[in-house]
Amino acid sequence: MNTLTVDLGERSYPIHIGRGLLRQPELVRPHVHGTQVMIVTNTTVAPLYLDACRALFDGFEVADVVLPDGEQYKNLDTLKLIYDALMERRFDRRCTLVALGGGVIGDITGFAAASYQRGVNFIQVPTTLLAQVDSSVGGKTGVNHPLGKNMIGAFHQPQAVIIDTDTLDTLEDRQLSAGLAEVIKYGLIRDAEFFEYLEERLPDLLARDKGQLAYAIERSCWNKAEVVAADEREAGQRALLNLGHTFGHAIEAGMGYGNWLHGEAIAAGMMQAGYMSHLMGDLSEADLQRMKAAFETARLPVYPPAEMTPERFMELMAGDKKVQAGRIRLVLLKAIGQAYVSGDYPAELLQRTLTEWRAA
Protein backbone atom coordinates (compact mmCIF):
# COMPACT_ATOMS: atom_id res chain seq x y z
CA MET A 1 0.00 0.00 0.00
CA ASN A 2 1.12 3.53 -0.80
CA THR A 3 -0.28 6.62 0.91
CA LEU A 4 -0.41 10.16 -0.44
CA THR A 5 -1.63 13.22 1.45
CA VAL A 6 -3.82 16.05 0.24
CA ASP A 7 -2.20 18.90 2.15
CA LEU A 8 -4.91 21.26 3.37
CA GLY A 9 -3.57 22.08 6.80
CA GLU A 10 -5.92 20.91 9.54
CA ARG A 11 -8.21 19.41 6.89
CA SER A 12 -5.49 17.30 5.25
CA TYR A 13 -6.43 13.73 4.46
CA PRO A 14 -4.80 10.51 3.23
CA ILE A 15 -5.25 8.71 -0.07
CA HIS A 16 -4.50 5.02 0.52
CA ILE A 17 -3.80 3.03 -2.67
CA GLY A 18 -3.31 -0.73 -2.75
CA ARG A 19 -4.79 -4.20 -3.07
CA GLY A 20 -7.15 -5.68 -0.50
CA LEU A 21 -7.86 -2.42 1.30
CA LEU A 22 -11.53 -3.34 1.72
CA ARG A 23 -10.26 -5.91 4.21
CA GLN A 24 -8.33 -3.37 6.34
CA PRO A 25 -10.69 -1.67 8.83
CA GLU A 26 -7.79 0.13 10.49
CA LEU A 27 -7.65 2.45 7.46
CA VAL A 28 -11.19 3.78 7.90
CA ARG A 29 -12.11 3.49 11.56
CA PRO A 30 -9.97 6.47 12.73
CA HIS A 31 -12.00 8.68 10.39
CA VAL A 32 -15.38 7.88 11.98
CA HIS A 33 -15.96 10.42 14.76
CA GLY A 34 -19.43 9.37 15.90
CA THR A 35 -21.22 6.04 16.14
CA GLN A 36 -23.29 6.12 12.95
CA VAL A 37 -22.17 5.16 9.42
CA MET A 38 -24.31 5.41 6.29
CA ILE A 39 -22.92 3.64 3.22
CA VAL A 40 -24.20 5.00 -0.08
CA THR A 41 -23.76 2.76 -3.12
CA ASN A 42 -25.66 1.66 -6.23
CA THR A 43 -27.34 -1.42 -7.64
CA THR A 44 -24.22 -2.47 -9.58
CA VAL A 45 -21.67 -2.12 -6.79
CA ALA A 46 -23.81 -3.31 -3.85
CA PRO A 47 -23.82 -7.02 -4.76
CA LEU A 48 -20.05 -6.92 -5.22
CA TYR A 49 -18.67 -4.88 -2.34
CA LEU A 50 -21.37 -3.73 0.10
CA ASP A 51 -20.88 -6.63 2.53
CA ALA A 52 -17.11 -6.09 2.61
CA CYS A 53 -17.59 -2.38 3.18
CA ARG A 54 -20.07 -2.96 6.01
CA ALA A 55 -17.56 -5.30 7.68
CA LEU A 56 -15.04 -2.44 7.85
CA PHE A 57 -17.34 -0.70 10.32
CA ASP A 58 -18.15 -3.61 12.62
CA GLY A 59 -19.23 -2.24 16.00
CA PHE A 60 -20.75 0.95 14.60
CA GLU A 61 -24.40 1.57 13.80
CA VAL A 62 -24.25 0.87 10.05
CA ALA A 63 -27.02 1.49 7.52
CA ASP A 64 -26.97 1.73 3.76
CA VAL A 65 -28.88 3.23 0.87
CA VAL A 66 -28.65 1.63 -2.59
CA LEU A 67 -29.27 4.05 -5.44
CA PRO A 68 -30.00 3.30 -9.10
CA ASP A 69 -26.86 3.19 -11.26
CA GLY A 70 -26.13 5.78 -13.93
CA GLU A 71 -25.27 9.42 -14.60
CA GLN A 72 -28.94 10.07 -15.37
CA TYR A 73 -29.68 9.52 -11.67
CA LYS A 74 -27.21 12.13 -10.43
CA ASN A 75 -29.93 14.62 -9.62
CA LEU A 76 -31.91 16.21 -6.81
CA ASP A 77 -34.53 13.46 -6.79
CA THR A 78 -31.91 10.81 -6.08
CA LEU A 79 -30.16 13.05 -3.54
CA LYS A 80 -33.42 13.15 -1.60
CA LEU A 81 -33.23 9.36 -1.14
CA ILE A 82 -30.04 9.83 0.87
CA TYR A 83 -31.61 12.54 3.03
CA ASP A 84 -34.65 10.30 3.57
CA ALA A 85 -32.46 7.41 4.75
CA LEU A 86 -30.46 9.64 7.09
CA MET A 87 -33.52 11.22 8.68
CA GLU A 88 -35.53 8.01 8.93
CA ARG A 89 -32.63 6.48 10.88
CA ARG A 90 -32.17 9.68 12.92
CA PHE A 91 -28.54 10.08 11.98
CA ASP A 92 -26.95 12.97 13.86
CA ARG A 93 -24.34 15.56 12.86
CA ARG A 94 -21.48 13.30 14.02
CA CYS A 95 -22.43 10.63 11.50
CA THR A 96 -20.15 9.57 8.64
CA LEU A 97 -21.26 8.93 5.09
CA VAL A 98 -19.29 6.46 2.97
CA ALA A 99 -19.33 6.75 -0.82
CA LEU A 100 -18.89 3.24 -2.25
CA GLY A 101 -18.92 3.37 -6.03
CA GLY A 102 -17.92 5.47 -9.00
CA GLY A 103 -17.93 9.17 -9.67
CA VAL A 104 -21.69 9.60 -9.52
CA ILE A 105 -21.88 7.97 -6.08
CA GLY A 106 -18.90 9.97 -4.85
CA ASP A 107 -20.29 13.30 -6.06
CA ILE A 108 -23.83 12.81 -4.81
CA THR A 109 -22.75 11.33 -1.45
CA GLY A 110 -20.29 14.16 -0.96
CA PHE A 111 -23.00 16.72 -1.64
CA ALA A 112 -25.32 14.98 0.81
CA ALA A 113 -22.53 15.11 3.40
CA ALA A 114 -21.88 18.79 2.66
CA SER A 115 -25.52 19.73 3.15
CA TYR A 116 -26.97 17.30 5.71
CA GLN A 117 -27.23 19.20 9.01
CA ARG A 118 -24.96 21.80 7.33
CA GLY A 119 -22.08 19.38 6.92
CA VAL A 120 -21.05 15.94 8.15
CA ASN A 121 -17.98 13.78 7.55
CA PHE A 122 -17.61 11.40 4.64
CA ILE A 123 -15.14 8.85 3.31
CA GLN A 124 -14.53 8.05 -0.36
CA VAL A 125 -14.22 4.38 -1.40
CA PRO A 126 -14.05 4.68 -5.20
CA THR A 127 -14.54 1.51 -7.25
CA THR A 128 -14.04 2.79 -10.82
CA LEU A 129 -10.79 3.96 -12.37
CA LEU A 130 -12.24 7.39 -13.14
CA ALA A 131 -13.32 7.91 -9.54
CA GLN A 132 -10.02 6.60 -8.20
CA VAL A 133 -7.86 8.97 -10.23
CA ASP A 134 -10.07 12.05 -10.27
CA SER A 135 -13.48 12.59 -8.71
CA SER A 136 -12.79 11.00 -5.29
CA VAL A 137 -9.95 13.46 -4.63
CA GLY A 138 -10.39 17.18 -4.14
CA GLY A 139 -13.78 17.73 -2.52
CA LYS A 140 -15.88 18.70 -5.54
CA THR A 141 -19.39 17.41 -4.91
CA GLY A 142 -22.70 17.97 -6.65
CA VAL A 143 -25.56 16.89 -8.85
CA ASN A 144 -26.60 17.58 -12.42
CA HIS A 145 -29.42 19.74 -13.73
CA PRO A 146 -31.10 19.22 -17.14
CA LEU A 147 -29.54 22.50 -18.25
CA GLY A 148 -26.01 21.77 -17.05
CA LYS A 149 -23.69 19.27 -15.40
CA ASN A 150 -22.57 19.79 -11.79
CA MET A 151 -24.30 23.16 -11.62
CA ILE A 152 -25.55 22.44 -8.07
CA GLY A 153 -22.91 21.45 -5.53
CA ALA A 154 -20.37 22.38 -2.90
CA PHE A 155 -16.71 22.01 -2.02
CA HIS A 156 -16.57 19.45 0.81
CA GLN A 157 -13.40 17.45 1.43
CA PRO A 158 -13.51 13.79 2.51
CA GLN A 159 -11.81 12.49 5.65
CA ALA A 160 -9.97 9.84 3.65
CA VAL A 161 -9.87 8.16 0.23
CA ILE A 162 -9.53 4.38 0.19
CA ILE A 163 -8.54 3.05 -3.25
CA ASP A 164 -8.68 -0.75 -3.35
CA THR A 165 -7.31 -1.54 -6.79
CA ASP A 166 -8.82 -5.04 -6.63
CA THR A 167 -12.21 -3.44 -7.34
CA LEU A 168 -11.03 -2.82 -10.91
CA ASP A 169 -11.23 -6.59 -11.50
CA THR A 170 -15.01 -6.26 -11.84
CA LEU A 171 -14.99 -3.04 -13.89
CA GLU A 172 -16.40 -3.19 -17.42
CA ASP A 173 -13.91 -2.56 -20.23
CA ARG A 174 -15.82 0.52 -21.36
CA GLN A 175 -15.64 2.00 -17.85
CA LEU A 176 -11.91 1.24 -17.66
CA SER A 177 -11.33 3.17 -20.90
CA ALA A 178 -13.45 6.04 -19.60
CA GLY A 179 -11.20 6.26 -16.56
CA LEU A 180 -8.11 6.37 -18.74
CA ALA A 181 -9.38 9.65 -20.21
CA GLU A 182 -8.76 11.38 -16.88
CA VAL A 183 -5.40 9.60 -16.49
CA ILE A 184 -4.28 10.92 -19.89
CA LYS A 185 -5.49 14.38 -18.88
CA TYR A 186 -2.84 14.70 -16.17
CA GLY A 187 -0.12 14.09 -18.72
CA LEU A 188 -1.60 16.68 -21.04
CA ILE A 189 -2.04 19.49 -18.53
CA ARG A 190 1.10 19.26 -16.37
CA ASP A 191 3.09 16.02 -16.59
CA ALA A 192 4.66 15.45 -20.01
CA GLU A 193 6.85 12.67 -18.64
CA PHE A 194 3.74 10.80 -17.51
CA PHE A 195 2.19 11.26 -20.95
CA GLU A 196 5.27 9.63 -22.51
CA TYR A 197 4.89 6.73 -20.08
CA LEU A 198 1.24 6.36 -21.06
CA GLU A 199 2.06 6.33 -24.77
CA GLU A 200 4.07 3.18 -24.08
CA ARG A 201 1.97 1.59 -21.36
CA LEU A 202 -1.68 2.18 -22.36
CA PRO A 203 -1.95 -1.38 -23.79
CA ASP A 204 -0.76 -2.74 -20.41
CA LEU A 205 -3.34 -0.64 -18.59
CA LEU A 206 -6.09 -1.87 -20.88
CA ALA A 207 -4.92 -5.42 -20.17
CA ARG A 208 -5.30 -4.62 -16.42
CA ASP A 209 -1.66 -5.10 -15.51
CA LYS A 210 -1.81 -4.72 -11.72
CA GLY A 211 1.52 -3.02 -11.30
CA GLN A 212 1.04 -0.56 -14.13
CA LEU A 213 -2.48 0.31 -12.98
CA ALA A 214 -1.27 0.96 -9.44
CA TYR A 215 1.46 3.25 -10.76
CA ALA A 216 -0.92 5.15 -13.07
CA ILE A 217 -3.42 5.64 -10.23
CA GLU A 218 -0.75 6.85 -7.82
CA ARG A 219 0.81 9.25 -10.36
CA SER A 220 -2.64 10.63 -11.23
CA CYS A 221 -3.58 11.12 -7.57
CA TRP A 222 -0.23 12.78 -6.90
CA ASN A 223 -0.92 15.28 -9.67
CA LYS A 224 -4.47 15.90 -8.44
CA ALA A 225 -3.38 16.25 -4.80
CA GLU A 226 -0.71 18.82 -5.69
CA VAL A 227 -3.16 20.94 -7.64
CA VAL A 228 -5.87 20.78 -4.97
CA ALA A 229 -3.43 21.64 -2.18
CA ALA A 230 -2.34 24.74 -4.11
CA ASP A 231 -5.83 25.86 -5.17
CA GLU A 232 -8.63 24.13 -3.26
CA ARG A 233 -11.53 26.23 -4.57
CA GLU A 234 -10.44 26.71 -8.16
CA ALA A 235 -9.34 30.32 -7.95
CA GLY A 236 -6.38 29.64 -10.24
CA GLN A 237 -4.46 26.59 -11.36
CA ARG A 238 -7.11 24.02 -10.35
CA ALA A 239 -9.10 25.19 -13.37
CA LEU A 240 -6.49 23.41 -15.52
CA LEU A 241 -8.07 20.13 -14.39
CA ASN A 242 -11.03 21.10 -16.59
CA LEU A 243 -9.20 20.48 -19.87
CA GLY A 244 -11.90 19.38 -22.34
CA HIS A 245 -14.63 19.57 -19.72
CA THR A 246 -16.54 22.55 -21.14
CA PHE A 247 -16.87 20.72 -24.47
CA GLY A 248 -17.39 17.35 -22.76
CA HIS A 249 -20.07 18.52 -20.35
CA ALA A 250 -21.99 19.91 -23.32
CA ILE A 251 -21.80 16.49 -24.97
CA GLU A 252 -23.09 14.77 -21.82
CA ALA A 253 -26.00 17.18 -21.44
CA GLY A 254 -26.77 17.29 -25.15
CA MET A 255 -26.79 13.53 -25.62
CA GLY A 256 -28.69 12.86 -22.38
CA TYR A 257 -26.80 11.99 -19.21
CA GLY A 258 -25.52 8.42 -19.27
CA ASN A 259 -25.53 7.88 -23.03
CA TRP A 260 -21.92 8.99 -23.29
CA LEU A 261 -19.82 8.13 -20.25
CA HIS A 262 -18.10 11.08 -18.62
CA GLY A 263 -14.65 9.90 -19.71
CA GLU A 264 -15.81 9.37 -23.28
CA ALA A 265 -17.23 12.88 -23.52
CA ILE A 266 -14.14 14.39 -21.89
CA ALA A 267 -11.83 12.56 -24.32
CA ALA A 268 -13.67 14.05 -27.29
CA GLY A 269 -13.72 17.41 -25.50
CA MET A 270 -9.97 17.32 -24.89
CA MET A 271 -9.42 16.69 -28.59
CA GLN A 272 -11.60 19.70 -29.40
CA ALA A 273 -9.53 21.77 -26.97
CA GLY A 274 -6.38 20.39 -28.59
CA TYR A 275 -7.56 21.28 -32.08
CA MET A 276 -8.47 24.80 -30.98
CA SER A 277 -5.03 25.12 -29.34
CA HIS A 278 -3.53 24.12 -32.69
CA LEU A 279 -5.61 26.75 -34.49
CA MET A 280 -4.34 29.29 -31.94
CA GLY A 281 -0.82 28.55 -33.10
CA ASP A 282 0.20 26.92 -29.82
CA LEU A 283 -0.11 23.14 -29.97
CA SER A 284 1.94 21.59 -32.76
CA GLU A 285 0.46 19.23 -35.31
CA ALA A 286 2.75 16.51 -33.95
CA ASP A 287 1.44 16.95 -30.39
CA LEU A 288 -2.16 17.01 -31.64
CA GLN A 289 -1.60 13.69 -33.38
CA ARG A 290 0.06 12.26 -30.24
CA MET A 291 -3.06 13.19 -28.28
CA LYS A 292 -5.30 11.58 -30.87
CA ALA A 293 -3.23 8.40 -30.92
CA ALA A 294 -3.31 8.11 -27.12
CA PHE A 295 -7.09 8.41 -26.92
CA GLU A 296 -7.57 5.99 -29.81
CA THR A 297 -5.24 3.48 -28.13
CA ALA A 298 -7.33 3.84 -24.96
CA ARG A 299 -10.43 3.02 -27.05
CA LEU A 300 -11.95 6.43 -26.53
CA PRO A 301 -13.78 8.69 -28.99
CA VAL A 302 -11.75 11.51 -30.49
CA TYR A 303 -14.65 13.31 -32.22
CA PRO A 304 -17.92 14.60 -30.75
CA PRO A 305 -21.19 12.87 -31.66
CA ALA A 306 -22.54 13.82 -35.08
CA GLU A 307 -25.82 14.91 -33.48
CA MET A 308 -24.05 17.73 -31.63
CA THR A 309 -24.19 20.70 -33.99
CA PRO A 310 -22.04 23.80 -33.42
CA GLU A 311 -25.22 25.66 -32.46
CA ARG A 312 -26.12 23.07 -29.85
CA PHE A 313 -22.59 23.18 -28.44
CA MET A 314 -22.72 26.96 -28.09
CA GLU A 315 -26.15 26.84 -26.44
CA LEU A 316 -24.96 24.38 -23.78
CA MET A 317 -21.48 25.82 -23.31
CA ALA A 318 -22.96 29.25 -22.64
CA GLY A 319 -24.52 27.79 -19.47
CA ASP A 320 -21.29 26.23 -18.21
CA LYS A 321 -20.33 27.21 -14.66
CA LYS A 322 -16.91 28.38 -15.89
CA VAL A 323 -18.46 31.21 -17.95
CA GLN A 324 -17.40 34.63 -16.65
CA ALA A 325 -18.93 37.93 -17.79
CA GLY A 326 -20.49 36.16 -20.74
CA ARG A 327 -17.16 34.68 -21.94
CA ILE A 328 -16.70 30.92 -22.17
CA ARG A 329 -13.40 30.20 -20.41
CA LEU A 330 -11.52 27.28 -21.90
CA VAL A 331 -8.48 25.28 -20.89
CA LEU A 332 -6.08 25.18 -23.84
CA LEU A 333 -2.62 23.69 -24.47
CA LYS A 334 0.65 25.33 -25.42
CA ALA A 335 2.21 21.88 -25.68
CA ILE A 336 1.75 18.48 -24.10
CA GLY A 337 2.29 19.08 -20.38
CA GLN A 338 1.59 22.83 -20.59
CA ALA A 339 -2.00 24.02 -20.14
CA TYR A 340 -3.48 27.46 -19.58
CA VAL A 341 -6.92 29.01 -19.06
CA SER A 342 -8.22 31.65 -21.43
CA GLY A 343 -11.39 33.59 -22.03
CA ASP A 344 -9.52 35.87 -24.41
CA TYR A 345 -9.40 34.06 -27.73
CA PRO A 346 -10.77 34.86 -31.18
CA ALA A 347 -14.41 33.79 -31.21
CA GLU A 348 -14.06 32.58 -34.79
CA LEU A 349 -11.52 29.95 -33.68
CA LEU A 350 -14.05 28.41 -31.32
CA GLN A 351 -16.57 28.34 -34.16
CA ARG A 352 -13.99 26.77 -36.47
CA THR A 353 -13.24 24.12 -33.85
CA LEU A 354 -16.90 23.19 -33.47
CA THR A 355 -17.33 23.11 -37.23
CA GLU A 356 -14.09 21.45 -38.35
CA TRP A 357 -13.16 18.95 -35.62
CA ARG A 358 -15.72 16.34 -36.54
CA ALA A 359 -15.67 12.81 -37.90
CA ALA A 360 -15.38 12.66 -41.68
ChimeraX attribute file (.defattr): number of C-alpha atoms within 10 A of each C-alpha:
attribute: neighborCount
match mode: 1-to-1
recipient: residues
	/A:1	11
	/A:2	12
	/A:3	14
	/A:4	15
	/A:5	17
	/A:6	24
	/A:7	16
	/A:8	15
	/A:9	8
	/A:10	6
	/A:11	10
	/A:12	14
	/A:13	19
	/A:14	18
	/A:15	23
	/A:16	20
	/A:17	22
	/A:18	19
	/A:19	16
	/A:20	13
	/A:21	22
	/A:22	24
	/A:23	13
	/A:24	14
	/A:25	16
	/A:26	11
	/A:27	16
	/A:28	20
	/A:29	13
	/A:30	10
	/A:31	16
	/A:32	20
	/A:33	12
	/A:34	15
	/A:35	15
	/A:36	22
	/A:37	24
	/A:38	23
	/A:39	23
	/A:40	23
	/A:41	27
	/A:42	20
	/A:43	14
	/A:44	14
	/A:45	20
	/A:46	20
	/A:47	10
	/A:48	12
	/A:49	16
	/A:50	19
	/A:51	11
	/A:52	14
	/A:53	20
	/A:54	19
	/A:55	15
	/A:56	18
	/A:57	18
	/A:58	11
	/A:59	9
	/A:60	15
	/A:61	13
	/A:62	16
	/A:63	16
	/A:64	18
	/A:65	17
	/A:66	18
	/A:67	20
	/A:68	14
	/A:69	18
	/A:70	18
	/A:71	20
	/A:72	18
	/A:73	19
	/A:74	25
	/A:75	19
	/A:76	14
	/A:77	10
	/A:78	15
	/A:79	18
	/A:80	12
	/A:81	14
	/A:82	24
	/A:83	19
	/A:84	12
	/A:85	16
	/A:86	22
	/A:87	11
	/A:88	9
	/A:89	12
	/A:90	11
	/A:91	21
	/A:92	15
	/A:93	15
	/A:94	16
	/A:95	22
	/A:96	25
	/A:97	27
	/A:98	30
	/A:99	29
	/A:100	26
	/A:101	28
	/A:102	25
	/A:103	26
	/A:104	27
	/A:105	32
	/A:106	31
	/A:107	27
	/A:108	27
	/A:109	30
	/A:110	33
	/A:111	24
	/A:112	28
	/A:113	29
	/A:114	23
	/A:115	15
	/A:116	19
	/A:117	13
	/A:118	9
	/A:119	16
	/A:120	19
	/A:121	24
	/A:122	29
	/A:123	25
	/A:124	32
	/A:125	28
	/A:126	29
	/A:127	28
	/A:128	27
	/A:129	28
	/A:130	24
	/A:131	23
	/A:132	31
	/A:133	25
	/A:134	22
	/A:135	22
	/A:136	34
	/A:137	24
	/A:138	23
	/A:139	22
	/A:140	21
	/A:141	26
	/A:142	27
	/A:143	26
	/A:144	22
	/A:145	16
	/A:146	12
	/A:147	14
	/A:148	20
	/A:149	23
	/A:150	20
	/A:151	15
	/A:152	15
	/A:153	18
	/A:154	20
	/A:155	16
	/A:156	22
	/A:157	25
	/A:158	29
	/A:159	21
	/A:160	25
	/A:161	27
	/A:162	24
	/A:163	32
	/A:164	22
	/A:165	22
	/A:166	15
	/A:167	20
	/A:168	20
	/A:169	13
	/A:170	12
	/A:171	14
	/A:172	11
	/A:173	15
	/A:174	14
	/A:175	18
	/A:176	23
	/A:177	24
	/A:178	27
	/A:179	24
	/A:180	27
	/A:181	26
	/A:182	27
	/A:183	26
	/A:184	25
	/A:185	24
	/A:186	26
	/A:187	22
	/A:188	28
	/A:189	24
	/A:190	21
	/A:191	18
	/A:192	16
	/A:193	12
	/A:194	18
	/A:195	24
	/A:196	16
	/A:197	12
	/A:198	21
	/A:199	17
	/A:200	11
	/A:201	16
	/A:202	24
	/A:203	13
	/A:204	14
	/A:205	21
	/A:206	17
	/A:207	13
	/A:208	16
	/A:209	13
	/A:210	17
	/A:211	10
	/A:212	17
	/A:213	20
	/A:214	21
	/A:215	14
	/A:216	23
	/A:217	22
	/A:218	22
	/A:219	18
	/A:220	22
	/A:221	25
	/A:222	19
	/A:223	20
	/A:224	20
	/A:225	23
	/A:226	16
	/A:227	21
	/A:228	21
	/A:229	17
	/A:230	16
	/A:231	16
	/A:232	20
	/A:233	16
	/A:234	14
	/A:235	9
	/A:236	12
	/A:237	16
	/A:238	18
	/A:239	19
	/A:240	24
	/A:241	22
	/A:242	20
	/A:243	29
	/A:244	23
	/A:245	26
	/A:246	28
	/A:247	27
	/A:248	30
	/A:249	23
	/A:250	27
	/A:251	29
	/A:252	25
	/A:253	23
	/A:254	22
	/A:255	15
	/A:256	13
	/A:257	21
	/A:258	15
	/A:259	16
	/A:260	20
	/A:261	19
	/A:262	24
	/A:263	25
	/A:264	29
	/A:265	30
	/A:266	31
	/A:267	32
	/A:268	27
	/A:269	25
	/A:270	31
	/A:271	26
	/A:272	26
	/A:273	28
	/A:274	32
	/A:275	27
	/A:276	25
	/A:277	23
	/A:278	22
	/A:279	16
	/A:280	17
	/A:281	11
	/A:282	15
	/A:283	21
	/A:284	19
	/A:285	14
	/A:286	11
	/A:287	17
	/A:288	19
	/A:289	14
	/A:290	16
	/A:291	23
	/A:292	21
	/A:293	15
	/A:294	21
	/A:295	25
	/A:296	13
	/A:297	14
	/A:298	24
	/A:299	19
	/A:300	23
	/A:301	21
	/A:302	24
	/A:303	19
	/A:304	23
	/A:305	16
	/A:306	9
	/A:307	10
	/A:308	16
	/A:309	15
	/A:310	15
	/A:311	12
	/A:312	14
	/A:313	20
	/A:314	17
	/A:315	14
	/A:316	20
	/A:317	24
	/A:318	18
	/A:319	17
	/A:320	21
	/A:321	15
	/A:322	18
	/A:323	15
	/A:324	11
	/A:325	8
	/A:326	10
	/A:327	15
	/A:328	21
	/A:329	21
	/A:330	25
	/A:331	22
	/A:332	27
	/A:333	29
	/A:334	19
	/A:335	20
	/A:336	24
	/A:337	17
	/A:338	16
	/A:339	20
	/A:340	15
	/A:341	16
	/A:342	12
	/A:343	16
	/A:344	10
	/A:345	14
	/A:346	9
	/A:347	11
	/A:348	9
	/A:349	16
	/A:350	22
	/A:351	15
	/A:352	14
	/A:353	20
	/A:354	23
	/A:355	12
	/A:356	14
	/A:357	18
	/A:358	16
	/A:359	9
	/A:360	6
